[in-house]
Amino acid sequence: MTDAFPLSGLIAPGFEPVRDAVFENFTQRDELGCQVAIFKHGEPVVDICAGWSDRKKTVAVTPNTLFSVYSSGKAMAALVIAHLVELGHLDYEQPVADIWPEFSAHGKGALTIGQMMSHQSGLCGITDPDFDPQDWINFDKVIAVLEDQEPLFPPGSQSGYHPVTFGFLAGEVARRADPKQRRLGLILAEDLSQPAHADVHLGLPAADNARVSQIVKPRAMADLGELTVAKKFAFLKPWSSPGRISGDQWREAELAGSNCQATAAGIGAMMGAFATGQVASRTVLSEPTRTAATRSRIDGPDAVLPFTIDFAAGVMRNAPNFAYGPNPETLGHSGWGGSAVFADPKTGLHGAYVMNRQQNHLMGDPRANRVIHAAFDTL
């Protein structure tokens, strides 16, 4: 406990610089509340709770507090697809249309699952001006719209980040590939997170809404650079996001690309699959599957985000302006407002930074960056 804000939790000997980085985020970067979890080869070395879960600073963050981590949850969707590849139900090189024939409309028939997972479908956002944003929580309605939509660029020709639609594309592929035809969030829960006792959710049970930290939104939108057609449909149209849906409805729906709810310890533990193939001492991805899931699928200027991005199958490969540490082999994903998850096969480090005061960084939020680099600096 500090004089200004609560801070407590596990700090293994040698990892004190991570605690110091968290302290700096409160004293120098206006943090409100956060959790940090760092693992080394699956063993927890940092599990910190700090600050407040509410705007009025009356309720301290605890290990039981859930955070909305937005697109950091795309890594969990990527893990479910990798899990289905591991089980032999999918292949990254097969066309999406093999298991989802309706997807082939308007020239999308040759797009592979690996290309879809690396944001190459051209379905960066919904283009129908009559789409009701309330329908974002109607999974089947969104799938029908995406099936019949013309891509914004030739599929497979480049990446164009899918802020919200990614989760629906991955979700429908998962549902069709799974022998039980389960939704992606249920596959995550039953096969991966619950066996690991990892507190991470794609579609939050209603009873858990009370555990979710309050969000403080940034005062300004992030800088998207030159406004292209793809950027406008991805981010800026009135129907681009489910913003008018109530918080409880939004969290309970399955929007696997954008509304993950998790603790840092939960989602950080799950990232072990991309670092070592294991989660909670259980092998979930063999070396061939992990290699296929994490290899570069496309590397170049993105049509939506104002960066050059090296995409693997649902996670990003490290770049200097991202928050995933010093090693180019590191995988990760960032979430709107500042959260980040990472996994480093070279060192076996993996973990997460989750928070509730959003800042307008699309990637490489300085708070997550500082904490993750501090973890690597201890090695």
N, C-alpha and C positions, 0 to 999 in steps of 0.2 A: 504494500500500500504506500503510495506517495502522498504528499501533502495535497496535491491538486486532483488526483484521479486514482482509482484503484488499479493495481497491477499485481497479478499473482500467477502462479503456475509453475510447471516444470521447466527448469533450465539445467541441463546436464553440464558438468564441469567442462570448461573450454568454450561453451556456447554463450557466455555472458554478453559478447558483442551484439547478439540478436536482441537481447533485452534492452541494451543501450540504444539500439536502432529504434525499437518501439517507443522508448522514452522520448527520443528525438522527434518522432512523428507527432507526439502530443505537444511538445514544447516549441517545435519549429514549423510543423506542417498542419496544425489545426485539426488533428484527429479528434474524433468524438468517442468512438468505441471500436474495438477490434479484437480479433483472435489471431494468433500465429501458431502454426503447427509445423515443425520440421522433423523429418524422419531420416535416419541413415540406415540403409539396407533394411527398412521396415521397422526399425526400433525408434520410438519417440525420443528425441533429444531436446526438443523445445515444445511446450504446450502452454501458451500464455493467453490469459484473458486480461484485457485492459480497458479502462474507460467505462462508458455508459451505453446502455442499450436504448435509452430514450432521450428525446431532445432536451428535456428539462433537467437532465443529469440527476435523476433520483433513483434509477435502477441500474446497478452495476452489471456489466457483462459477466456471465458465468460460463462454465464449460457446456451448460445446457442451452445457451442462447443460440438461436439460428440466425443466419444472415442471408439476405438475398444477394446471390453472387452473380446473377445475370449470365453473361456469356462465358464466364469461367466454367459453367456447367456444360458447355459444349464438349469439354474433355470427358465428361461422364457419358454423353451420347456416343462419343468416339469409342469409349471403352466397351459399351454394349455392342456396338457393331464389331469391334475386334473380338469380343467374346463369341459372337455368332460365327465369325470366321474361324476361330479356334475350334468350335464344335463341328465345323464342316457344313454349316447351313448356308454360308455365304462365301464368296471369293471376291476380293477387291477388284479383280480384273474382269469380272463378268458384267455385262450390261445390266443396268437397273431394270430395263424392260424385260429381262429374263424372268424376274419374279413379280414384276409390276407392269404388265403389258400396257395399261392405260397411260403410263408415263411417256410412252414413245411419241405422242402427238407433237406436231410442229417441230420435227427434226431432233427430238431428244432421244431417239431410240438407241443410238450408239454410245451414249454416255455410260461410263463404267461406274461401279460403286465407289471405287477409289477416287475417281474424278468428282463424283457428287460430294463425297465427304471432304474434298479439298476445294469446295466452293466454286466449281467450274460449270455448274448447270445453267447459269444465266438467269436463274429464278431468284434474283437478289431480294426482291420484294414483290408484293402483289401489285399488278398494273391495272386491275379493273377499278375504275373510279366509283363504281356502285358497290364495292365491297364494304360491308358494315364492320367497323372495327370491333363491335361486340362479338362478331363471329370468330375472332381469334381463339376463343375458348371452345369452339365447335370443331373438333379435330377433323371429322369427316368432311365438313363443308370446306375447310381450307385445302384438304387433299384434292377434292374435286376441282377447286379453282386452279391449283397448281398443275394438275394433269392437263387441263385444257389451255394453259397459258403459253404464249409464245415467249421464248427466252429473250433476254435483253442483249445477248451476244451469242455467237455460235457456240454451242456447248463443247467444252473441252479445249477452247481456244485461249482462255485466260482465266484467272480467278477474279471473282467479284463477290466480296464478303456478303453472306446471307445473315443479317442480324437475327431475324425471327424465323424465316422460312427454313433454315437449316434443320431445326428440330423436327419440323413436320416431315421433311424428306427422309431424314434418318429414322424417324419414328415409323413411317409407313413401310420402309424397307425392313426394319426390325420386325414389325408385326407380321409381314408376309413371310419372312424367313423363319420365324420361330415356329416350331412344330405345334405349340399350344396357341399360336396367334395372339400372344400377349402384347400389350402396349410396351413401349420402350421403358417407361418408368417402372413398370411392374417387373420387367426382366432385370433391370438394375437392382431393384429391391430384393427380389426373391433369389437371384443367382449370385449377386455380388455384394451389395452393401449390407444387407441383413446378416449373412453368414460372417461378415467381418465386423459386425457391430459398429458399422460406420454410419454416422448420422448425416445422411445426404439424401435428398429427395427431388425427383422430377415428377411433380404432382404431389403436393403436401397434404397429408391427412388433416381434415378440418380441425381435429382436436389439438394439433400442433401450432395453429396460427398464433396462439397466445405467447409462444416462445420466440417469435420472430422479432428481431431488433427493428426499431423505427428507422426509416431512411430519411436522411437530410439531403435534398437534391441540390445540385450545383446551380449557381446563379446564371451561368451562361452555357450555351451549347458548345460542344467541342468543335474545333476547326476541322472541317471536312475537306479543305482545299477547294479546287475548282469544282463547281457543282455540275456534274454530269447527269445524264438521264438515269443511269443506274443508281447513283447516290440519292437522287430525289425519291425514287421508288423505294429504296432500302430504308431511308431514314426520315424523309421530310414531308411525305404526303399525309393528309389527315388520317388515313387508314393504315399508315406504315407500322404502327404499333398498337397494342391493346391498352393504351394509356387511360382510357375512360372507364375501364372495367375496375370494379372495386378490388381492393387489395386482397381480401380473402379469396374471392373468385379467381383472381389472377394466380395466386400461389397454389391453389388447389387444382388448377388446370394443368395439363401436361403440355408445356411449351418448352421442349427439351433443349432448345437453343438459347433460351433467354430468361427462364424463371427458376433456375435451380435454387433450392434452399438447403443450407448446409452449415455445419460447424467446420472450423478450420481443421480440427482433428479428423473429422469424418472424410471430407473431400481430399485432404492432404494424404491420408492413409491410402485412399483409392488410387492416387497418382503413383503409388508404388508399382502398379501394373506396368506403367510405361518406363519406369526406371530399372526394375529388376525382373518383371514378370510376375511378381508376387504381391498379394494383399493379405495382411495379417497371417503371414507364414504359409499361405496357400498359393500354389502356382495357378494363376488364372490365364496367363498368356505364355505359350512356349516361345522359344527364341525365334523361330521362323515367323510366327504370327506377329510378335512384337516388332520384328524388323520390317515386316510388310506394313504394319500400322504406322510406323514412325519414319519411314523413309520419305524423302522429298518427292512430292507429287507434282508440284508446280512452284516455280520460284521467279517472281517478277513483280512489276508494278500491279497493284490491285485496282480493279475498276470501281471499287466503292470506298475503301479506306485509303487515305493519302500516304501509303507506305509501299515499299517493296516487301512482299511477304513470301516466306518459304513455307508452304503448307504441306503437312503430312495429311493423313486420313482423319481429319477432325481436330487435330492439334497443330500448333505452330512450332516450327523449328526456330531456334533462338536467333536473334538479331541484335545488333548493338543498341537499338533504341527501345528494346523490350525489357521486361523486368525479370528475366529468368536466369540471371547470373552470368559469369564470364565464359562459360564453355559453349562452343557452337553446337555441340551435340545435344544440349538440353532441349526438352520439349516443354511447352506450356500453353496456357491460354489466359487471357485477361478478360475481366468483366467490366461492363459500363460502371463508371464511378470510382474504380480503384482496386477491386479484388484481383487476385492472380493465383494461379496454381502452376506447379512446375514439377518436372521429373528429370533427373540427370543420370543417364546410364553410366557415365564415366566414373562418377563418385558414389553413386547410390543414394544421393540426397534427393528427397522429394518432400513436398509440403504445400502450404497454402497461407495466404494472407487475405483475411476477409474483414470488412469494415462497413460502417453505416453512414459516414459522412462522404457523400459522393463528390468527386472533383471531375473536371471536364477533360480528362485525359482518355483518349481512345485506347492507347497502349502505353506501357511503360510508366504508370503512375509512380511518382518519386517515393511514395511511402512503401509500396510493395518492393520497388527496386532497391531501396535502402536496406530493407529487412532481408531480402533474399541474398543480396550481395554480402551482407554481414554473415549470413550462414556459410557461404562459400569461403569467406575470409578466415573462418575458424579452422579450415582443413590444413 
